């Protein structure tokens, strides 16, 4: 496990020890990154991190510590990038199943 420092809203920061289990980007038409989502696992919980419009003047950060996969799902929601993250991380998504 590695120590991570991430940014949140209003200049908040979070330091924690864990592993990044998914790191996905949604791209604009010019291949610039529109949104980044990262999911970390620690010894006790998950850390969700979202960066909208990274490396622009309108860059926005948000993070949340989540106790289980349901709260991870509530943080990231159901947009396509989030569903991709769940697949990369191997998480079961509420309301979906595979055979």
TIROPA-140073 format. One line per field, with one value per residue: residue number from 1; x, y, z of N, C-alpha, C in turn. Coordinates in steps of 0.001 Angstrom, whole numbers. Example, Ala and Ser with C-alpha at 12.3 -4.5 7.8 and 13.67 -1.06 7.14 Angstrom:
resi 1:2
n_px 13190:12850
n_py -5690:-2250
n_pz 7800:7080
ca_px 12300:13670
ca_py -4500:-1060
ca_pz 7800:7140
c_px 13200:12900
c_py -3300:30
c_pz 7800:7870
//
This chain:
resi 1:2:3:4:5:6:7:8:9:10:11:12:13:14:15:16:17:18:19:20:21:22:23:24:25:26:27:28:29:30:31:32:33:34:35:36:37:38:39:40:41:42:43:44:45:46:47:48:49:50:51:52:53:54:55:56:57:58:59:60:61:62:63:64:65:66:67:68:69:70:71:72:73:74:75:76:77:78:79:80:81:82:83:84:85:86:87:88:89:90:91:92:93:94:95:96:97:98:99
n_px 846:364:1043:-1217:-2033:-4700:-6773:-9668:-12928:-13030:-10356:-9766:-7904:-6857:-5143:-4089:-3517:-3318:-4380:-4632:-7269:-8691:-8461:-9677:-10412:-12486:-12681:-12512:-13533:-11167:-9262:-8410:-8592:-11703:-12872:-11731:-11781:-11043:-10533:-9755:-8590:-8471:-7233:-9542:-11678:-13079:-11776:-13000:-12339:-12771:-12096:-12988:-12686:-9740:-6552:-7286:-8529:-10972:-10918:-12163:-12404:-13329:-13835:-14478:-14718:-15691:-17695:-18499:-19287:-21767:-21912:-19791:-20868:-22978:-21534:-20126:-22149:-24178:-23204:-21615:-18714:-18409:-19603:-17758:-15510:-16421:-16449:-13692:-12658:-13860:-16242:-19483:-22402:-25230:-28387:-27540:-26293:-24147:-24004
n_py -1188:2289:5709:8284:11565:13568:16006:17956:19538:23093:23469:21449:18637:15197:12708:9401:5860:3381:1360:2072:944:1369:3619:5840:7639:10008:11231:14272:15385:16249:14671:15590:15367:15018:14169:12552:9600:7975:5102:3987:1513:943:-326:-338:869:2465:4945:7473:9431:12210:14140:16842:18357:18365:19970:22452:25848:25650:23456:20962:19321:16424:14311:11337:9332:6015:3505:1083:-859:53:2746:3721:3485:5299:7675:7926:7418:6716:7264:6650:6562:6017:3480:2074:2310:739:-1788:-2124:-2154:-4410:-4418:-5212:-3913:-2305:-3484:-4581:-7527:-10237:-13170
n_pz 0:-625:250:-378:-1558:-2047:-3744:-2864:-2788:-2360:-1614:179:1380:1340:2993:2782:3166:788:-2054:-5520:-7330:-9618:-12331:-14383:-17433:-19108:-22357:-24302:-27617:-28781:-27654:-25160:-21579:-20082:-17715:-14794:-12922:-9937:-7956:-4806:-2526:923:4062:5509:4167:1189:-1060:-2981:-5835:-7842:-10702:-12473:-15647:-15737:-15366:-16387:-16289:-15103:-13430:-11233:-8121:-6235:-3425:-1488:1400:1522:2944:1874:-1134:-2059:-1200:-2673:-5238:-4931:-4757:-7291:-9175:-12106:-14632:-17855:-17602:-14884:-14732:-16269:-14602:-12424:-13621:-14269:-11672:-10734:-9316:-8073:-9406:-8138:-9163:-11539:-13150:-14103:-16180
ca_px 0:1099:403:-1734:-2521:-5618:-7459:-11126:-13577:-12664:-8985:-9583:-7025:-6976:-3988:-4464:-2694:-4146:-4017:-5550:-7767:-9221:-8116:-10247:-10614:-13378:-11991:-13229:-13291:-9775:-8473:-8107:-9354:-12885:-13134:-10964:-12317:-10122:-11039:-8702:-9026:-7591:-7450:-10847:-12744:-12740:-11683:-13413:-11792:-13232:-11541:-13643:-11907:-8381:-5527:-7878:-8859:-12232:-10690:-12918:-12045:-14175:-13487:-15286:-14406:-16906:-17553:-18795:-19472:-22977:-21593:-18971:-21844:-23704:-20633:-19825:-23379:-24440:-22741:-20799:-17369:-18531:-19825:-16468:-14700:-16889:-15975:-12240:-12415:-14488:-17313:-20860:-23201:-26629:-29324:-26945:-25581:-23718:-24248
ca_py 0:3528:6909:9163:12897:13983:17282:17957:20840:24224:23346:20340:17558:13962:11811:8064:4770:2408:1002:2500:-248:1797:4990:5920:8977:10269:12191:15151:15063:16544:13759:16118:14655:15726:13746:11426:8969:7014:4370:3417:668:999:-1498:-253:1461:2910:6385:7839:10726:12655:15406:17319:19309:18456:20812:23643:26879:25231:22165:20756:18090:15963:12989:10857:8016:5207:2307:-149:-628:830:4170:4044:3641:6546:8793:8055:7415:5746:7694:5614:6461:5341:2059:1551:2183:-424:-2976:-2219:-2491:-5690:-4218:-5502:-2688:-2578:-3520:-5263:-8773:-10959:-14621
ca_pz 0:-829:784:-1426:-1188:-3102:-3562:-2862:-2934:-1490:-1135:1120:946:2099:2944:3216:2666:94:-3421:-6569:-8018:-10917:-12699:-15728:-17981:-20238:-23212:-25215:-29031:-29133:-26817:-23836:-20553:-19586:-16345:-14277:-11721:-9329:-6798:-3976:-1414:2089:4918:6174:3354:-155:-1277:-4330:-6230:-9164:-11168:-13691:-16436:-15185:-15991:-16996:-15298:-14471:-12765:-9991:-7431:-5137:-2903:-368:1958:1422:3781:1131:-2571:-2287:-1064:-3846:-6314:-4694:-5048:-8714:-9949:-13165:-15951:-18499:-17043:-13595:-14994:-16722:-13383:-11660:-14315:-14076:-10261:-10427:-8335:-8454:-9451:-7773:-10266:-12700:-12858:-15310:-16101
c_px 883:336:34:-2171:-3419:-6311:-8966:-11665:-13005:-11275:-8742:-8618:-7251:-5705:-4430:-3485:-3606:-3605:-5072:-5972:-8413:-8905:-8547:-10489:-11691:-12740:-12968:-12891:-11858:-8778:-7964:-9014:-10484:-13126:-12242:-11659:-11303:-10779:-9868:-9331:-7985:-7845:-8843:-11992:-12268:-12573:-12005:-12881:-12237:-12603:-12247:-12795:-10485:-7462:-6112:-8147:-10128:-12124:-11472:-12575:-13127:-13680:-14435:-14725:-15710:-16711:-17788:-19040:-20746:-22689:-20639:-19895:-22613:-22832:-20468:-21068:-23392:-23958:-21790:-19391:-17389:-18741:-18549:-15549:-15120:-16405:-14486:-11927:-13012:-15586:-18654:-21645:-24639:-27531:-28801:-26300:-25144:-23901:-23031
c_py 1241:4684:7836:10476:13347:15286:17076:19350:21843:24065:22252:19329:16353:13168:10465:7065:3729:2119:1525:1255:89:3275:5157:7377:8948:11396:13060:14744:15332:15710:14375:15417:15544:15427:12552:10911:7943:6386:3714:2502:780:-251:-1492:235:1722:4425:6633:9240:11034:14004:15750:18411:19479:19315:21943:24655:26519:23901:22104:19381:17718:14582:12628:9519:7243:3894:1008:187:157:2325:4627:4341:4954:7764:8985:8053:6405:6187:6650:5466:5744:3841:1377:1330:959:-1722:-3196:-2686:-3841:-5587:-4638:-4206:-3039:-2523:-4164:-6564:-9402:-12447:-15373
c_pz 0:-182:-371:-797:-2330:-2718:-3598:-3083:-1946:-867:-113:517:1842:1898:3499:2626:2042:-1291:-4380:-7346:-9361:-11106:-14154:-16123:-19047:-21035:-23987:-26648:-29460:-28317:-25519:-22833:-20030:-18113:-16004:-13024:-11238:-8114:-6102:-2937:-312:2918:5543:5285:1935:-136:-2747:-4627:-7650:-9475:-12480:-14329:-15904:-16049:-16817:-15893:-14525:-13733:-11449:-9435:-6428:-4703:-1778:95:2007:2163:3028:-339:-2881:-2178:-2166:-5023:-6157:-5001:-6557:-9599:-11079:-14549:-16547:-17916:-15698:-13788:-15486:-15518:-12580:-12298:-14133:-12658:-9875:-9381:-8901:-8382:-9080:-8996:-11531:-12259:-14181:-15079:-16616
//
